[in-house]
Every structure is written in structure tokens, then in C-alpha cells.
Amino acid sequence: MYIHMKDGSPLGLARIWEERKEPDVTLLDTFAILTMNANKLLLTIPDRMPVILAQDEYALWFNRHLTDPEQFKPLYQPYPAELLEAYPVSNLINSPRNNSSE
């Protein structure tokens, strides 16, 4: 599925990250995208969707001084389905062996 904002703006996905040192001293950056119950548009795809942040919520999400998880609770709401669009795309994109304009 191709899921995007109807107005063409980028999707801001809530994620958590960690930088850790591996036993061989290599630094490894890892991250996870937070998910929640799907909205009405995405409910039939899986039953989960990423936590999508509105542009006016970015400052709250990136504020390093906030450490209480309760402060972020208002962000954990299904993004309004009417602001998103989703449609199926070809299964050809699921393999790097398919190198064509199709």
C-alpha cells in the first residue's frame, strides 16, 4: 500500500532511537517506529499504524527536556483518516530483482 498525506506533505512518524556500542567497539544506531491501533482508513490493511505526528507536534516530540511519558500521551491518537490517502501498489516493488519502470 502507498500511504501518504492527501496534501502531499511528509509523514512525521514517532520513533525512538538508541546509540549503543557493540562488543567490537562499533557504534550502532538503532530505531523503532512507534505503532498504535489503526484509524478507519488503515484498519483493513493491518490493525496497527505508525504514530503520525502533525507538524505542530514535532516540537513536543523532539523536546529533550521532557522525560515523563505522560507528557506524550496526547500524541498517541490515530491520525485523522480524512487527511490520509492509501492505495495498493504492485507487488513488483517487493523485490530488488525487479529493476524496471513497471
MMTF fields as JSON, N, C-alpha, C and O atoms, coordinates in Angstrom:
{
  "mmtfVersion": "1.0.0",
  "mmtfProducer": "UNKNOWN",
  "numBonds": 407,
  "numAtoms": 408,
  "numGroups": 102,
  "numChains": 1,
  "numModels": 1,
  "chainsPerModel": [1],
  "groupsPerChain": [102],
  "chainIdList": ["A"],
  "bondAtomList": [4, 2, 8, 6, 12, 10, 16, 14, 20, 18, 24, 22, 28, 26, 32, 30, 36, 34, 40, 38, 44, 42, 48, 46, 52, 50, 56, 54, 60, 58, 64, 62, 68, 66, 72, 70, 76, 74, 80, 78, 84, 82, 88, 86, 92, 90, 96, 94, 100, 98, 104, 102, 108, 106, 112, 110, 116, 114, 120, 118, 124, 122, 128, 126, 132, 130, 136, 134, 140, 138, 144, 142, 148, 146, 152, 150, 156, 154, 160, 158, 164, 162, 168, 166, 172, 170, 176, 174, 180, 178, 184, 182, 188, 186, 192, 190, 196, 194, 200, 198, 204, 202, 208, 206, 212, 210, 216, 214, 220, 218, 224, 222, 228, 226, 232, 230, 236, 234, 240, 238, 244, 242, 248, 246, 252, 250, 256, 254, 260, 258, 264, 262, 268, 266, 272, 270, 276, 274, 280, 278, 284, 282, 288, 286, 292, 290, 296, 294, 300, 298, 304, 302, 308, 306, 312, 310, 316, 314, 320, 318, 324, 322, 328, 326, 332, 330, 336, 334, 340, 338, 344, 342, 348, 346, 352, 350, 356, 354, 360, 358, 364, 362, 368, 366, 372, 370, 376, 374, 380, 378, 384, 382, 388, 386, 392, 390, 396, 394, 400, 398, 404, 402],
  "bondOrderList": [1, 1, 1, 1, 1, 1, 1, 1, 1, 1, 1, 1, 1, 1, 1, 1, 1, 1, 1, 1, 1, 1, 1, 1, 1, 1, 1, 1, 1, 1, 1, 1, 1, 1, 1, 1, 1, 1, 1, 1, 1, 1, 1, 1, 1, 1, 1, 1, 1, 1, 1, 1, 1, 1, 1, 1, 1, 1, 1, 1, 1, 1, 1, 1, 1, 1, 1, 1, 1, 1, 1, 1, 1, 1, 1, 1, 1, 1, 1, 1, 1, 1, 1, 1, 1, 1, 1, 1, 1, 1, 1, 1, 1, 1, 1, 1, 1, 1, 1, 1, 1],
  "groupList": [{"groupName": "MET", "atomNameList": ["N", "CA", "C", "O"], "elementList": ["N", "C", "C", "O"], "formalChargeList": [0, 0, 0, 0], "bondAtomList": [1, 0, 2, 1, 3, 2], "bondOrderList": [1, 1, 2], "singleLetterCode": "M", "chemCompType": "L-PEPTIDE LINKING"}, {"groupName": "TYR", "atomNameList": ["N", "CA", "C", "O"], "elementList": ["N", "C", "C", "O"], "formalChargeList": [0, 0, 0, 0], "bondAtomList": [1, 0, 2, 1, 3, 2], "bondOrderList": [1, 1, 2], "singleLetterCode": "Y", "chemCompType": "L-PEPTIDE LINKING"}, {"groupName": "ILE", "atomNameList": ["N", "CA", "C", "O"], "elementList": ["N", "C", "C", "O"], "formalChargeList": [0, 0, 0, 0], "bondAtomList": [1, 0, 2, 1, 3, 2], "bondOrderList": [1, 1, 2], "singleLetterCode": "I", "chemCompType": "L-PEPTIDE LINKING"}, {"groupName": "HIS", "atomNameList": ["N", "CA", "C", "O"], "elementList": ["N", "C", "C", "O"], "formalChargeList": [0, 0, 0, 0], "bondAtomList": [1, 0, 2, 1, 3, 2], "bondOrderList": [1, 1, 2], "singleLetterCode": "H", "chemCompType": "L-PEPTIDE LINKING"}, {"groupName": "LYS", "atomNameList": ["N", "CA", "C", "O"], "elementList": ["N", "C", "C", "O"], "formalChargeList": [0, 0, 0, 0], "bondAtomList": [1, 0, 2, 1, 3, 2], "bondOrderList": [1, 1, 2], "singleLetterCode": "K", "chemCompType": "L-PEPTIDE LINKING"}, {"groupName": "ASP", "atomNameList": ["N", "CA", "C", "O"], "elementList": ["N", "C", "C", "O"], "formalChargeList": [0, 0, 0, 0], "bondAtomList": [1, 0, 2, 1, 3, 2], "bondOrderList": [1, 1, 2], "singleLetterCode": "D", "chemCompType": "L-PEPTIDE LINKING"}, {"groupName": "GLY", "atomNameList": ["N", "CA", "C", "O"], "elementList": ["N", "C", "C", "O"], "formalChargeList": [0, 0, 0, 0], "bondAtomList": [1, 0, 2, 1, 3, 2], "bondOrderList": [1, 1, 2], "singleLetterCode": "G", "chemCompType": "PEPTIDE LINKING"}, {"groupName": "SER", "atomNameList": ["N", "CA", "C", "O"], "elementList": ["N", "C", "C", "O"], "formalChargeList": [0, 0, 0, 0], "bondAtomList": [1, 0, 2, 1, 3, 2], "bondOrderList": [1, 1, 2], "singleLetterCode": "S", "chemCompType": "L-PEPTIDE LINKING"}, {"groupName": "PRO", "atomNameList": ["N", "CA", "C", "O"], "elementList": ["N", "C", "C", "O"], "formalChargeList": [0, 0, 0, 0], "bondAtomList": [1, 0, 2, 1, 3, 2], "bondOrderList": [1, 1, 2], "singleLetterCode": "P", "chemCompType": "L-PEPTIDE LINKING"}, {"groupName": "LEU", "atomNameList": ["N", "CA", "C", "O"], "elementList": ["N", "C", "C", "O"], "formalChargeList": [0, 0, 0, 0], "bondAtomList": [1, 0, 2, 1, 3, 2], "bondOrderList": [1, 1, 2], "singleLetterCode": "L", "chemCompType": "L-PEPTIDE LINKING"}, {"groupName": "ALA", "atomNameList": ["N", "CA", "C", "O"], "elementList": ["N", "C", "C", "O"], "formalChargeList": [0, 0, 0, 0], "bondAtomList": [1, 0, 2, 1, 3, 2], "bondOrderList": [1, 1, 2], "singleLetterCode": "A", "chemCompType": "L-PEPTIDE LINKING"}, {"groupName": "ARG", "atomNameList": ["N", "CA", "C", "O"], "elementList": ["N", "C", "C", "O"], "formalChargeList": [0, 0, 0, 0], "bondAtomList": [1, 0, 2, 1, 3, 2], "bondOrderList": [1, 1, 2], "singleLetterCode": "R", "chemCompType": "L-PEPTIDE LINKING"}, {"groupName": "TRP", "atomNameList": ["N", "CA", "C", "O"], "elementList": ["N", "C", "C", "O"], "formalChargeList": [0, 0, 0, 0], "bondAtomList": [1, 0, 2, 1, 3, 2], "bondOrderList": [1, 1, 2], "singleLetterCode": "W", "chemCompType": "L-PEPTIDE LINKING"}, {"groupName": "GLU", "atomNameList": ["N", "CA", "C", "O"], "elementList": ["N", "C", "C", "O"], "formalChargeList": [0, 0, 0, 0], "bondAtomList": [1, 0, 2, 1, 3, 2], "bondOrderList": [1, 1, 2], "singleLetterCode": "E", "chemCompType": "L-PEPTIDE LINKING"}, {"groupName": "VAL", "atomNameList": ["N", "CA", "C", "O"], "elementList": ["N", "C", "C", "O"], "formalChargeList": [0, 0, 0, 0], "bondAtomList": [1, 0, 2, 1, 3, 2], "bondOrderList": [1, 1, 2], "singleLetterCode": "V", "chemCompType": "L-PEPTIDE LINKING"}, {"groupName": "THR", "atomNameList": ["N", "CA", "C", "O"], "elementList": ["N", "C", "C", "O"], "formalChargeList": [0, 0, 0, 0], "bondAtomList": [1, 0, 2, 1, 3, 2], "bondOrderList": [1, 1, 2], "singleLetterCode": "T", "chemCompType": "L-PEPTIDE LINKING"}, {"groupName": "PHE", "atomNameList": ["N", "CA", "C", "O"], "elementList": ["N", "C", "C", "O"], "formalChargeList": [0, 0, 0, 0], "bondAtomList": [1, 0, 2, 1, 3, 2], "bondOrderList": [1, 1, 2], "singleLetterCode": "F", "chemCompType": "L-PEPTIDE LINKING"}, {"groupName": "ASN", "atomNameList": ["N", "CA", "C", "O"], "elementList": ["N", "C", "C", "O"], "formalChargeList": [0, 0, 0, 0], "bondAtomList": [1, 0, 2, 1, 3, 2], "bondOrderList": [1, 1, 2], "singleLetterCode": "N", "chemCompType": "L-PEPTIDE LINKING"}, {"groupName": "GLN", "atomNameList": ["N", "CA", "C", "O"], "elementList": ["N", "C", "C", "O"], "formalChargeList": [0, 0, 0, 0], "bondAtomList": [1, 0, 2, 1, 3, 2], "bondOrderList": [1, 1, 2], "singleLetterCode": "Q", "chemCompType": "L-PEPTIDE LINKING"}],
  "groupTypeList": [0, 1, 2, 3, 0, 4, 5, 6, 7, 8, 9, 6, 9, 10, 11, 2, 12, 13, 13, 11, 4, 13, 8, 5, 14, 15, 9, 9, 5, 15, 16, 10, 2, 9, 15, 0, 17, 10, 17, 4, 9, 9, 9, 15, 2, 8, 5, 11, 0, 8, 14, 2, 9, 10, 18, 5, 13, 1, 10, 9, 12, 16, 17, 11, 3, 9, 15, 5, 8, 13, 18, 16, 4, 8, 9, 1, 18, 8, 1, 8, 10, 13, 9, 9, 13, 10, 1, 8, 14, 7, 17, 9, 2, 17, 7, 8, 11, 17, 17, 7, 7, 13],
  "groupIdList": [1, 2, 3, 4, 5, 6, 7, 8, 9, 10, 11, 12, 13, 14, 15, 16, 17, 18, 19, 20, 21, 22, 23, 24, 25, 26, 27, 28, 29, 30, 31, 32, 33, 34, 35, 36, 37, 38, 39, 40, 41, 42, 43, 44, 45, 46, 47, 48, 49, 50, 51, 52, 53, 54, 55, 56, 57, 58, 59, 60, 61, 62, 63, 64, 65, 66, 67, 68, 69, 70, 71, 72, 73, 74, 75, 76, 77, 78, 79, 80, 81, 82, 83, 84, 85, 86, 87, 88, 89, 90, 91, 92, 93, 94, 95, 96, 97, 98, 99, 100, 101, 102],
  "secStructList": [7, 3, 3, 3, 3, 6, 6, 7, 7, 7, 7, 3, 3, 7, 3, 3, 3, 3, 3, 3, 3, 7, 6, 6, 1, 7, 3, 3, 3, 3, 3, 3, 3, 7, 3, 3, 3, 7, 7, 6, 6, 6, 6, 6, 1, 7, 1, 3, 3, 3, 7, 3, 3, 7, 4, 4, 4, 2, 2, 2, 2, 6, 7, 6, 6, 7, 7, 7, 4, 4, 4, 4, 4, 4, 4, 7, 1, 7, 7, 7, 4, 4, 4, 3, 3, 3, 3, 7, 7, 7, 4, 4, 4, 4, 7, 6, 6, 7, 7, 1, 7, 7],
  "xCoordList": [0.839, 0.0, 0.879, 1.928, 0.445, 1.092, 0.223, -0.918, 0.757, 0.028, 0.725, 1.934, -0.04, 0.555, -0.467, -1.664, 0.045, -0.835, -1.542, -0.918, -2.821, -3.565, -2.984, -3.006, -2.46, -1.938, -0.502, 0.069, 0.093, 1.448, 2.554, 3.727, 2.226, 3.268, 3.847, 3.199, 5.06, 5.67, 4.975, 4.401, 5.04, 4.531, 5.603, 6.748, 5.248, 6.156, 5.826, 4.778, 6.705, 6.449, 7.199, 8.377, 6.509, 7.132, 8.054, 7.661, 9.276, 10.221, 11.045, 11.142, 11.625, 12.583, 13.898, 13.908, 15.0, 16.295, 17.277, 17.097, 18.321, 19.381, 20.688, 20.734, 21.731, 23.073, 23.801, 23.913, 24.292, 24.981, 26.296, 26.483, 27.193, 28.494, 28.452, 28.125, 28.783, 28.841, 30.134, 31.061, 30.214, 31.435, 32.706, 33.781, 32.599, 33.8, 34.073, 34.886, 33.408, 33.564, 32.876, 32.987, 32.187, 31.429, 30.215, 29.538, 29.941, 28.719, 27.583, 27.715, 26.479, 25.325, 24.135, 23.715, 23.601, 22.393, 21.201, 21.15, 20.237, 19.038, 17.812, 17.878, 16.699, 15.466, 14.274, 14.37, 13.163, 11.894, 10.811, 10.789, 9.921, 8.773, 7.646, 7.291, 7.094, 6.008, 4.715, 4.432, 3.943, 2.675, 1.528, 1.733, 0.341, -0.872, -2.015, -1.805, -3.215, -4.378, -4.603, -4.408, -5.01, -5.209, -6.466, -7.419, -6.442, -7.639, -8.561, -8.233, -9.687, -10.671, -10.116, -10.468, -9.264, -8.703, -7.766, -7.787, -6.957, -5.913, -6.303, -5.518, -7.474, -7.908, -7.926, -7.682, -8.212, -8.293, -6.94, -6.849, -5.897, -4.565, -3.936, -3.926, -3.415, -3.196, -4.086, -4.884, -3.97, -4.764, -3.923, -4.357, -2.724, -1.817, -1.411, -1.48, -0.989, -0.466, 0.618, 0.633, 1.524, 2.522, 1.871, 0.821, 2.494, 2.061, 2.515, 3.712, 1.566, 1.855, 1.715, 0.709, 2.739, 2.739, 2.355, 2.854, 1.482, 1.183, 2.373, 3.108, 2.567, 3.727, 3.786, 4.875, 2.644, 2.662, 2.982, 3.086, 3.137, 3.512, 5.001, 5.488, 5.718, 7.143, 7.935, 8.767, 7.689, 8.463, 8.297, 9.268, 7.095, 6.868, 7.632, 8.314, 7.524, 8.171, 9.694, 10.323, 10.29, 11.749, 12.304, 13.51, 11.464, 11.924, 12.665, 12.046, 13.984, 14.816, 14.638, 15.072, 14.019, 13.837, 12.614, 12.458, 11.752, 10.57, 10.942, 11.416, 10.726, 11.112, 9.956, 10.085, 8.854, 7.704, 6.852, 6.325, 6.707, 5.915, 4.493, 3.903, 3.941, 2.571, 2.463, 1.39, 3.551, 3.531, 3.302, 2.884, 3.578, 3.44, 2.115, 1.814, 1.331, 0.073, -0.851, -1.471, -0.968, -1.855, -1.457, -2.283, -0.208, 0.253, -0.169, -0.164, -0.532, -0.859, -2.333, -3.073, -2.734, -4.101, -4.025, -3.103, -4.972, -4.957, -5.027, -5.859, -4.16, -4.16, -5.47, -5.949, -6.069, -7.363, -7.334, -6.54, -8.193, -8.236, -8.497, -7.993, -9.266, -9.613, -8.42, -8.506, -7.31, -6.11, -5.114, -4.093, -5.419, -4.53, -5.181, -6.401, -4.338, -4.816, -4.003, -2.808, -4.647, -3.96, -4.483, -5.686, -3.558, -3.978, -2.931, -1.756, -3.364, -2.43, -1.425, -1.718, -0.252, 0.785, 1.161, 0.825, 1.842, 2.224, 3.154, 3.976, 3.019, 3.926, 5.337, 6.256, 5.53, 6.864, 7.853, 9.058, 7.346, 8.251, 8.826, 9.723, 8.327, 8.762, 10.073, 10.537, 10.672, 11.929, 12.912, 12.548, 14.157, 15.169, 15.533, 16.187, 15.123, 15.391, 14.581, 14.926, 13.51, 12.652, 13.177, 12.871, 13.953, 14.564, 14.002, 14.67, 12.762, 12.11, 11.197, 10.976, 10.677, 9.775, 8.394, 7.597, 8.099, 6.795, 6.686, 5.669],
  "yCoordList": [-1.184, 0.0, 1.24, 1.275, 2.242, 3.55, 4.436, 4.743, 4.836, 5.65, 7.0, 7.073, 8.057, 9.396, 10.426, 10.154, 11.619, 12.736, 13.207, 13.304, 13.496, 13.988, 15.276, 15.501, 16.13, 17.419, 17.335, 18.354, 16.141, 15.964, 16.258, 16.077, 16.701, 16.98, 15.662, 14.62, 15.709, 14.471, 13.941, 14.699, 12.636, 11.999, 12.098, 11.709, 12.606, 12.633, 11.467, 11.461, 10.478, 9.28, 9.346, 9.702, 9.003, 8.987, 7.772, 6.651, 8.015, 6.921, 7.121, 8.223, 6.046, 6.103, 5.583, 4.781, 6.034, 5.607, 5.41, 5.898, 4.677, 4.417, 4.265, 3.648, 4.827, 4.602, 3.765, 4.155, 2.618, 1.769, 1.275, 1.216, 0.927, 0.43, -1.093, -1.716, -1.681, -3.123, -3.649, -2.872, -4.953, -5.511, -5.215, -5.1, -5.092, -4.777, -3.275, -2.832, -2.495, -1.042, -0.255, 0.97, -0.925, -0.249, 0.433, -0.149, 1.673, 2.346, 1.926, 1.945, 1.552, 1.094, 1.99, 2.085, 2.641, 3.452, 2.581, 1.997, 2.493, 1.705, 2.579, 3.559, 2.213, 2.942, 2.03, 0.993, 2.43, 1.737, 2.778, 3.809, 2.505, 3.381, 2.918, 1.74, 3.85, 3.517, 3.275, 3.952, 2.308, 1.995, 2.054, 2.087, 2.066, 2.125, 1.491, 0.997, 1.499, 0.995, 1.809, 3.024, 1.142, 1.801, 2.669, 2.413, 3.71, 4.528, 3.818, 2.726, 4.413, 3.771, 3.474, 2.453, 4.335, 4.137, 2.94, 2.155, 2.798, 1.775, 0.495, -0.452, 0.449, -0.703, -2.002, -3.073, -1.92, -3.139, -3.606, -4.706, -2.818, -3.214, -4.11, -5.328, -3.565, -4.356, -3.723, -2.841, -4.139, -3.481, -2.483, -1.979, -2.199, -1.239, -0.196, -0.431, 0.951, 2.002, 2.746, 2.703, 3.427, 4.218, 5.403, 5.888, 5.86, 7.095, 8.228, 8.468, 8.909, 10.005, 11.311, 11.556, 12.143, 13.432, 14.541, 14.592, 15.419, 16.633, 17.581, 17.516, 18.444, 19.348, 20.173, 20.457, 20.559, 21.362, 20.52, 21.069, 19.208, 18.337, 17.981, 17.395, 18.326, 17.99, 18.559, 17.862, 19.799, 20.442, 19.69, 19.521, 19.241, 18.464, 17.146, 16.77, 16.449, 15.146, 15.25, 14.375, 16.295, 16.433, 17.182, 17.422, 17.55, 18.274, 17.305, 16.46, 17.44, 16.54, 16.748, 15.909, 17.829, 18.121, 17.428, 17.362, 16.914, 16.193, 14.723, 14.06, 14.232, 12.856, 12.011, 10.792, 12.629, 11.901, 11.398, 12.209, 10.084, 9.548, 10.088, 10.146, 10.48, 11.016, 12.293, 12.596, 13.039, 14.285, 14.033, 14.93, 12.809, 12.486, 11.798, 11.552, 11.491, 10.773, 11.419, 10.695, 12.752, 13.357, 13.036, 13.143, 12.647, 12.34, 10.944, 10.653, 10.085, 8.696, 8.541, 7.815, 9.228, 9.168, 8.776, 9.201, 7.978, 7.672, 8.967, 9.834, 9.082, 10.267, 10.302, 9.252, 11.483, 11.571, 10.924, 11.313, 9.954, 9.211, 10.13, 9.877, 11.177, 12.06, 12.866, 13.466, 12.891, 13.61, 12.707, 13.174, 11.402, 10.43, 9.816, 9.847, 9.256, 8.534, 7.25, 7.243, 6.169, 4.888, 4.161, 4.133, 3.576, 2.735, 1.657, 1.837, 0.534, -0.573, -0.252, 0.486, -0.819, -0.713, -2.128, -3.096, -2.242, -3.534, -4.306, -3.712, -5.623, -6.474, -6.467, -6.979, -5.901, -5.828, -5.074, -5.322, -4.157, -3.366, -4.166, -3.685, -5.375, -6.17, -6.913, -7.615, -6.778, -7.486, -6.588, -5.947, -6.534, -5.731, -6.317, -5.648, -7.559, -8.176, -7.509, -7.6, -6.842, -6.182, -4.76, -3.859, -4.58, -3.284, -2.784, -2.827, -2.31, -1.836, -0.668, -0.369, -0.022, 1.103, 0.648, 1.468, -0.638, -1.164, -1.045, -1.429],
  "zCoordList": [0.0, 0.0, 0.0, 0.644, -0.72, -0.682, 0.197, -0.15, 1.315, 2.287, 2.37, 2.591, 2.191, 2.197, 2.644, 2.729, 2.928, 3.278, 2.011, 0.955, 2.106, 0.945, 0.397, -0.813, 1.28, 0.822, 0.317, -0.071, 0.313, -0.203, 0.79, 0.461, 1.985, 2.981, 3.502, 3.411, 4.044, 4.529, 5.781, 6.563, 5.949, 7.164, 8.239, 8.009, 9.392, 10.534, 11.441, 12.087, 11.498, 12.293, 13.612, 13.652, 14.687, 16.011, 16.1, 15.778, 16.539, 16.68, 17.937, 18.476, 18.379, 19.478, 18.922, 17.987, 19.49, 18.972, 20.109, 21.225, 19.775, 20.742, 19.98, 18.916, 20.529, 20.004, 21.045, 22.208, 20.614, 21.58, 21.008, 19.793, 21.896, 21.493, 21.488, 22.498, 20.354, 20.213, 20.84, 21.067, 21.124, 21.732, 20.943, 21.531, 19.629, 18.837, 18.769, 17.958, 19.607, 19.751, 18.627, 18.581, 17.745, 16.703, 17.328, 18.175, 16.907, 17.342, 16.425, 15.201, 17.026, 16.275, 16.602, 17.756, 15.583, 15.743, 15.39, 14.308, 16.307, 16.067, 16.322, 17.064, 15.7, 15.98, 15.771, 15.115, 16.334, 16.158, 15.946, 16.618, 15.019, 14.783, 15.699, 15.717, 16.451, 17.375, 16.6, 15.611, 17.059, 16.405, 17.413, 18.626, 16.873, 17.688, 16.903, 15.795, 17.465, 16.745, 15.482, 15.476, 14.422, 13.131, 13.132, 13.868, 12.282, 12.079, 11.074, 10.608, 10.744, 9.865, 8.471, 7.881, 7.939, 6.605, 6.576, 5.628, 7.594, 7.59, 8.315, 8.351, 8.882, 9.677, 8.878, 9.434, 7.585, 6.777, 6.261, 5.714, 6.414, 5.923, 6.99, 6.814, 8.079, 9.286, 10.346, 10.029, 11.556, 12.598, 13.385, 14.421, 12.893, 13.531, 12.505, 11.298, 12.995, 12.131, 12.905, 14.135, 12.206, 12.929, 13.632, 13.209, 14.694, 15.339, 14.414, 14.258, 13.812, 12.885, 13.646, 14.311, 13.538, 14.231, 13.27, 12.146, 13.7, 12.94, 13.071, 14.057, 12.107, 12.132, 13.409, 13.907, 13.942, 15.171, 16.416, 17.513, 16.264, 17.38, 17.388, 18.354, 16.335, 16.246, 17.418, 17.999, 17.766, 18.842, 20.157, 20.894, 20.459, 21.669, 21.593, 22.547, 20.478, 20.346, 20.464, 21.059, 19.912, 19.91, 21.12, 21.187, 22.064, 23.247, 24.184, 24.83, 24.246, 25.053, 26.549, 27.338, 26.953, 28.374, 28.963, 30.183, 28.099, 28.574, 28.778, 27.856, 29.979, 30.282, 30.82, 30.933, 31.145, 31.666, 30.496, 29.735, 30.338, 29.222, 29.16, 28.082, 30.287, 30.317, 29.48, 28.957, 29.349, 28.58, 27.09, 26.358, 26.65, 25.237, 24.911, 23.743, 25.925, 25.731, 24.691, 23.912, 24.648, 23.637, 22.195, 21.288, 21.977, 20.621, 20.17, 18.974, 21.109, 20.791, 20.446, 21.11, 19.407, 18.899, 17.425, 16.729, 16.934, 15.498, 14.679, 14.946, 13.695, 12.842, 12.071, 11.643, 11.877, 11.193, 9.8, 8.944, 9.592, 8.332, 7.142, 6.048, 7.335, 6.21, 5.692, 4.62, 6.434, 5.99, 5.272, 4.767, 5.231, 4.603, 3.377, 3.213, 2.521, 1.349, 1.253, 1.548, 0.842, 0.707, -0.523, -0.784, -1.269, -2.382, -2.632, -2.313, -3.205, -3.428, -4.532, -5.474, -4.388, -5.418, -5.841, -5.159, -6.942, -7.493, -6.555, -5.857, -6.547, -5.778, -6.347, -5.709, -7.525, -8.118, -7.224, -7.282, -6.403, -5.565, -4.402, -3.711, -4.173, -3.032, -3.254, -2.356, -4.412, -4.691, -5.422, -6.408, -4.953, -5.667, -7.019, -7.819, -7.298, -8.62, -9.718, -10.896, -9.332, -10.331, -10.527, -9.747, -11.556, -11.863, -13.182, -14.215, -13.131, -14.351, -14.0, -12.827, -15.017, -14.802, -14.351, -13.895, -14.469, -14.021, -12.539, -11.962]
}
